[in-house]
Amino acid sequence: MVGAGERLVYIVDDDEPVRDSMKTLLEACDFDVRDFASCNGFLEAYKASPGGCLLLDLHMPAMSGLEFMERFGARLGGMPVIMVTGRGDEATLARARQAGVVAVLEKPFEEDDLLDTVERLLPAAANGN
């Protein structure tokens, strides 16, 4: 039996087609997906709970993924964060890692890369590692 949060993936991306594509793929693979168009939308809905992981776009209006991680990353209770970006320079990605991002997927990425990364990080989240 799968415990609460073991297959939970949050997606925060302002690009609706990209967000919908990731959601469709993950749901087809039996993940419980909750998606948001902005960091603020995620913050309004998120209730800290064990497990799950976060797919977070780097470049978004209002609050970028990097700004979100630097301001709120510590509040995620160790939830693994995967930064998704189409254009991330090394300095920005280094800052993201310092803020708690554990993996980066560069767009366009293969579906298998997304699934492999999420599968690899979810067990660590479920175990509190």
C-alpha positions as CSV (number, residue, x, y, z in Angstrom):
1,M,0.0,0.0,0.0
2,V,1.3,3.4,-0.9
3,G,1.4,5.9,2.0
4,A,0.3,9.5,1.9
5,G,2.6,11.6,-0.1
6,E,4.6,8.8,-1.6
7,R,3.3,9.5,-5.1
8,L,2.4,13.2,-4.7
9,V,3.9,15.6,-7.2
10,Y,3.4,19.4,-7.1
11,I,3.9,21.3,-10.4
12,V,4.4,25.0,-10.4
13,D,4.8,26.4,-13.9
14,D,3.2,29.4,-15.6
15,D,3.3,27.8,-19.0
16,E,0.0,26.0,-19.2
17,P,0.8,23.6,-22.0
18,V,4.0,22.6,-20.3
19,R,2.3,22.2,-17.0
20,D,-0.6,20.2,-18.5
21,S,1.9,17.9,-20.4
22,M,3.8,17.1,-17.2
23,K,0.6,16.6,-15.3
24,T,-0.8,14.2,-17.9
25,L,2.4,12.2,-18.1
26,L,2.7,11.9,-14.3
27,E,-1.0,11.0,-13.8
28,A,-0.7,8.3,-16.5
29,C,2.0,6.8,-14.3
30,D,-0.2,6.8,-11.2
31,F,1.2,9.9,-9.5
32,D,-1.1,12.2,-7.5
33,V,-0.5,15.6,-9.2
34,R,-1.5,19.0,-8.0
35,D,-0.6,21.9,-10.3
36,F,-0.3,25.6,-10.0
37,A,0.3,28.5,-12.4
38,S,2.3,30.5,-9.9
39,C,4.4,30.3,-6.8
40,N,1.7,32.4,-5.0
41,G,-1.0,29.9,-6.0
42,F,1.1,27.1,-4.6
43,L,1.8,28.9,-1.4
44,E,-2.0,29.6,-0.9
45,A,-2.8,25.9,-1.3
46,Y,0.2,24.1,0.2
47,K,-0.2,22.5,3.6
48,A,3.0,21.2,4.9
49,S,2.9,17.4,5.0
50,P,5.4,14.6,4.7
51,G,6.3,13.2,1.3
52,G,5.9,14.4,-2.2
53,C,8.2,16.4,-4.5
54,L,8.0,19.8,-6.3
55,L,8.6,20.5,-10.0
56,L,9.3,24.2,-10.0
57,D,9.8,26.4,-13.1
58,L,12.8,28.8,-12.8
59,H,11.4,31.7,-14.9
60,M,7.9,32.9,-13.9
61,P,6.4,36.3,-13.6
62,A,5.7,37.8,-10.1
63,M,8.0,35.4,-8.3
64,S,10.6,33.2,-10.0
65,G,11.4,29.7,-8.9
66,L,14.7,30.9,-7.6
67,E,13.0,33.7,-5.6
68,F,10.5,31.2,-4.2
69,M,13.3,28.8,-3.1
70,E,15.4,31.6,-1.5
71,R,12.3,32.9,0.4
72,F,10.3,29.8,1.2
73,G,12.4,26.7,0.5
74,A,13.1,26.1,4.2
75,R,9.4,25.9,4.8
76,L,9.0,22.8,2.6
77,G,10.3,20.5,5.3
78,G,12.9,18.8,3.1
79,M,10.6,18.2,0.2
80,P,12.8,17.4,-2.9
81,V,12.6,20.3,-5.4
82,I,13.3,19.7,-9.1
83,M,14.0,23.0,-11.0
84,V,12.7,23.0,-14.5
85,T,14.2,25.5,-16.9
86,G,14.7,26.3,-20.6
87,R,17.4,28.8,-19.9
88,G,19.3,28.7,-16.7
89,D,22.9,30.0,-16.4
90,E,25.4,28.3,-14.1
91,A,25.4,31.1,-11.5
92,T,21.6,31.0,-11.2
93,L,21.5,27.2,-11.0
94,A,24.2,27.3,-8.3
95,R,22.1,29.7,-6.3
96,A,19.0,27.4,-6.7
97,R,21.0,24.4,-5.4
98,Q,22.2,26.5,-2.4
99,A,18.5,27.3,-1.8
100,G,17.6,23.6,-1.7
101,V,17.0,22.5,-5.3
102,V,18.2,18.9,-5.6
103,A,17.9,18.3,-9.3
104,V,17.6,20.4,-12.5
105,L,15.8,19.4,-15.7
106,E,16.5,21.5,-18.7
107,K,13.7,22.0,-21.3
108,P,13.1,20.3,-23.5
109,F,13.6,17.1,-21.5
110,E,12.7,13.5,-22.3
111,E,9.6,12.1,-20.6
112,D,11.8,9.3,-19.2
113,D,14.2,11.9,-17.6
114,L,11.2,13.5,-15.8
115,L,9.8,10.1,-14.6
116,D,13.2,8.8,-13.5
117,T,14.0,11.9,-11.6
118,V,10.7,12.0,-9.8
119,E,10.8,8.2,-9.0
120,R,14.4,8.6,-7.6
121,L,13.5,11.5,-5.4
122,L,10.1,10.4,-4.0
123,P,11.4,7.5,-1.9
124,A,13.8,10.0,-0.2
125,A,10.9,12.3,0.5
126,A,8.7,9.5,1.9
127,N,11.5,8.4,4.2
128,G,12.3,12.0,5.4
129,N,15.8,11.9,3.8
